[in-house]
Amino acid sequence: MVRIIFLHPDLGIGGAERLVLDAALAFKSKGHDVAFYTNHHDTSHCFAETRNGTFPVTVIGDWIPRSIFGKFKAACAYARMVYAAIYLAWYVIPVEEPTLIFCDLISLCIPFLKLARGPFRVVFYCHHPDKLLTSEGGFLKKIYRAPLNWLEELTTAHADKVLVNSKYTARVYQDAFQKIKDVPDICYPSINTEFFRNAAPKPLKEIVPVGTDKFIFLSINRYERKKNLQLALRALENLKSKITSEDYNRVHLIMAGS
């Protein structure tokens, strides 16, 4: 058995949170000791495993603001994670002596975790480079983002191992962080099959057969602006000019989410 610590910015409900929880469940199924540390944990808006005692959850640094007058959200998120990393390095790691620290989303915490010095290793899971997720802005926005983007690449390189969720993300990672020569490993998001085995089947109100002769495009996302759901609609519209009307009538776009 080994001790594993997960460090995550916000244990809410989303793909990143589901991924780290499923990874933690996989570790626990092998008999390992797992604990979560986070900047924020709202028990009314989280996955069940973080509130029903499956994993211990410790909140650090939630008093640090998430933004300053609605701005500087990235800088505040970085500050919150650095604070949590320093807390772990000084008070938790020397006592718990973890074998592995698994962090994701914000890499700036990695050098501060290593202040503890020990036999543990740090794994960073890159869902997508943060500098590519921010919206474009004017001159002041570029000045604000420049040091954050530089720090993201610098601190990502300090991880003992970087994981990405797909070959596509691996290509994006290598294009975004050209100074990092190490190639990330691909670790596809896992599925907690035990959840589906234990879930009671619910009757479907309506089943709409699509047909076996159709071309299906499937989009599964949360319904929020940053997911850019219009992209699927624009792609479908663009497809119309590239294929025959007969083939286009066989195309179906299914959009699902929450």
N, C-alpha and C positions, 0 to 999 in steps of 0.2 A: 504494500500500500504506500502511496505517495501523497503528499499534500499539494493541492492545486488551488491557486487563487485566481479568480476572474475579476478584472477591473474594467468596469463599463460606465460610461457617462450617465446614462439614465435607463433604469430598468422598466421602461414602459412597455408598449405593445407595438411591435414592428418586426421587420425581417431580421435586422441585426440582433435584436434581443432574443428572437426565437432561435437564431443560429447558436448563440453562446449558451443558451439554456439546453439545447439539444446536445451540444458538445459536453456540457457539464453532466447531463444525464448519462451520456455514454461513458464518461470517466467514472461516474458513481456506480454504474452497472458492473464495472471491473473491480469494484471494491476500493476505489480511491476516495480520499477525503477532499471535499470541494466546498469552497466558500466564496461568496460574492461580496465585492466592495464597489460602491457606486456613489455618484454625486447626488442622485435623486431617486426616490422610490415611493411612488404613490400607490398605496395598496388598493385603491379603488380603480386604478387604471394600470394593470400589470398582468402578466401571465401567472397562472395559479401556483406554479412551482416556486415562485418567489415570495408567496404569502402563506402557503399552507405548511411550511416547515420542511419542505423537501431540501431546501438549501438555506443556510444562514445568510442573511443579508445585512451588511453594515453600511450605513450612510455616512459619508464624509464630505464636508465642504458645501453642504446645501445652502449655507448662509451667504456664500459668495453669489452676487447677483448674476443672473443669466444674461443680462444686457444692461447697457447704460443709456437711459432714455430711448430704449428701443433699438439702439445701435450697438456695434462692437460685440455682436453675439459670439463670433468665432473666438475673439480674444478672451471673452469671459469663460467660454467653454474650455479653452486651453488652460486658463488660470485655475479653474475648478479641478481639472484633472491633475495638474501639477501639484496642487495642494494635497490631493488624495494620494499621489505617488510619494510625496515627502512623508506624509503620515505613515504610509505602509513601510517605507524604508527605515524610519526611526522607531516605530512602535510595534509593528506587526511582524515584519519579516524576521527580525532577530529572535522573536519568541516562537513564531509558528514554524520557521525554517522550511518554507515551501520548496518543492522540487521544480515547480513550473508556475510562472505567472503568465496568464493569458489576457492580453488587452487588445482592444480594437477601437476603431474610429478615430482616436486621437493619439498620435505617436509621440507627442511632446513629453508625455509622462515617462517614456522609456529610460532616458539617462538618469532621471531622478530615482527611479526604482533601483537602478544599479548602484546608487550611493550606498545601499545596504551592504553590498559586497558579500557574496556567498556562493554556494554551489548551484543556486537556482538558475534557470534559463528563462528568458523572456520571449514569448511568441507574440507577434503582432499580426492580427488578421485585418487585411486591407480590403474592405468591401468596395471601396472606390476612392481614389485620391481626393482629399478634401478640397484641394485647390481647384479641382474641376467641377465641384458641385456649387460653388458660389456664383451668383449672377454677376454679369459684367456691370461695371460702373464707370464713373468718370476718373479724372486724374487723382482725386483724393482717395477714392476707393483703391486704385492701383497702388498708391503709396502705403495705404493701410494693409493691403494684402501681401505686399512684397516680402516683408520679414516673416510673416506667418507661413507663406509658401516655402521660403528658404528653410525655415525651421522644420517644416513637415518632412522635407526630403532628408535633411541632416539627421533628424532624430529617428526616422524610419530605418536608416542605415545602422542604428545602434541595436536593433533587435537581433537576437540570436537566430531567429527564423521568422521569415515573413510568409504568410499564407494568403492566397487570394481565392475567390469563389468560382472562378471559371477561366478558361483560356482567353476569353475576351478581356476580362479584368487584368489578366497577366500582361497582355499586350498594352493596355492602357497604362498600367503601372510602369512598364519599361519605357514607354514614350514620355510619361510625365516625370519620371525620376531617372534621367539619363546618366546621372553621376553615380548611381548605385549599380554596381556591376553584378551583384548576386542576383540570380534569377529566382523569383518566388515560386514556392510549391503551390500546387492547386489542391485545395481541400473543398470539395463540393459541400454545400449545406446538407446536413443530414436530416432524416425524418424520424420522429419518435413514433415508430409503428405501434408501440404498446398503447399509445393514446387511442389509436383507431380500433385496436382490438377490444379495448375496454369501453369504448363509447357505444351507447345504445343506438341502434339504427333508427333514423327518423323517416317517416313516410314522405315521399316527394309529392308536393301538391300537383305538379304538372311536369310531364316529361315531353320535351319537344324533340322529335327525331330530326337530325340534320341531314342524314343520308350519307352513304358511303362514297358517293361520286362528287363530294364537295371538297373544296380546299379551305381548310380551317386555319385562321389566325387567332391566337389566343393571347389576351393581355390580362394579367392578374396583378393588380396593384391596389394600394390605398388610393381613394379618391381625394387627392390633394394636388395643389398646383405644381409642386416641385417634381412630381412624378411624370409630368409632361405627357399626359394621356392623349393630347391632341396629335402627338407624333404618329400614333397608330392610325388615326383617322386620315392624316395627311398622306401617310404611306399607302393607305387603301385607295385614296383618290388618285395618287400618282400611278398606281398600278393600272388604273382604268385605261390610261393612254398607252400602255405597253403590251396589252394582251387583247384578244378578240372579245367582242361583247358576249359571245357564247361562253367563253371561259370565265369572263368576269361575273356572269350570273351564277356561276358555281362557287364563287368566293363568299365566305362568311367570316365576319369579324365578331368574336365573342369577347366582351369586356366584363371582367368580374373583379370584385374587390369589396372594400368596406370603408 
